[in-house]
Amino acid sequence: MKIVACIKQVPDSAAKVVAQDGQVSWGDAPLVINPWDEFAVEAALQQKEAHGGEVIAVSMGGESAKEALKHALAMGCDSAILVSDPALAGVDTQGTAKVLAAAIQKVGGVDLAFFGRQAIDGDAGITPAQTARVLGWPMLGLSAVIKVDGGKVTVERSIEEGRQTVSAEAPAVLSVVKDFGEPRYPSFMGIRKASRADIPAWTLADLGISAPAPVVAWPELMNPPSREVACEFITGGSPAEIAEKLADKIIAEKVL
């Protein structure tokens, strides 16, 4: 079985994100693997352990994204691939899906593609479904339990109403939620191996596609306007007096 785990590098969840000169900035906060994607890697590794095969971690981003891929390698992925191209600056989720789909097709022979539920920076949560649509594969989203039997994949989806069981034939795209179970910690040997790993970088030319035109663009970002809030405490000799003062204040401020 050949499995791809799609991951993303994001600012640490403790980072303070602000807009500077119309662009997003998180200062000196570290960049890490998207926490949701660790569940995707764990699910992929469990399928490999159950059925054999290999797990390839794939990410799209700059050179720094190799650190997130090394985290996936340290967890147990067999290999990693970075898709990096200057033309991808400002790409939206739909463009990301097209690029990831092309990478999955270039890997070839993929049975399952795993994603985290969403990325903590954009929080869109639609890239897995968009990638499935580009590939023409079934989408099994919000997977909490995953069972593979031959070429059939059955999952329990964790939804607001409870659990929903659905199935599809492989190849398929799955997004994984935290109900699946805690991701494993990278082992010491895994970390050492990952630190020496050679991670190839594919460009759009390598994928045989051009830069996707963004459907959604953010030409300029601004911090929310600051405002001053003052609290006024109403006092009085009795509850009735306080209530009367409050009613007068509400009427004067035209709240009612």
C-alpha positions, 0 to 999 in steps of 0.5 A: 500500500502506498500512502501520502500524508499531506502536511503544512508548516504553520506558525506555533499556536502560541504566536501573536499574529499581526499585520505589518505593511499589509502582510501577515507577520508572526515575528520570531515565533517558530514554525512547526508542523500543523498540529492537525496534520500529526493526526494524519501522519499517525493514521497513515502510519497505522495503515502502513503497520497494518497492511504494509507499504510506505508512507510519503510525507508531502508539503508545499512551501518554502525551504523552511517547510522541510523542518515540518517534513523532518518531523513527519519523518521522525514520526516514522514516514519513509520519505518526504517531498517538498513542492516549492516554487516562487510562483506559488506565493499567495496561492489559495486553497484551491490552488494548493489542492491542484498542486497537491493533487499533481504531486500525488499523481507524480508519486504514482500508485497512491492508494490513500492520501491523508490530511489533517482536519484543517490548518491552524493558520487559515482554518479553512478546512476545505483543502482535503475535499478540493484535492479529492475533487481534482483527483476525482477520488472519493472524500472521507472527511472527519475520520475518527476510525479507519478500517481498510479491507482489500480495496474498500475503506470504511470510516466513522466520521465524527460529526456534530450529530454523533458518528456516521459510517461511510465507505468508498473504494480506494484510492481515496482522500481522508481527513483525520480528526483528533478523535482518531487518537494521540499522534506518536512522539518522534523517536530519538532514532527517528529524529537522528534519521530525519536530520540526515534525510535528503528531501527533494524539492519539486517545482511546478515544472517538475509537476508539469503544471503552471501556477494556479490563478488564485480565486481568493486574494488578500492584497492587503491585511490590516489589524483590527481598529483599536477602541477604548472601553470604559466601565461605569459603575452605578451606585446608590443607597438601595437597589431601587435607587440603583435601578432608577439611575440605571434606567435613566442612563440607558434612556440617556444613552439611547440604548432603548 
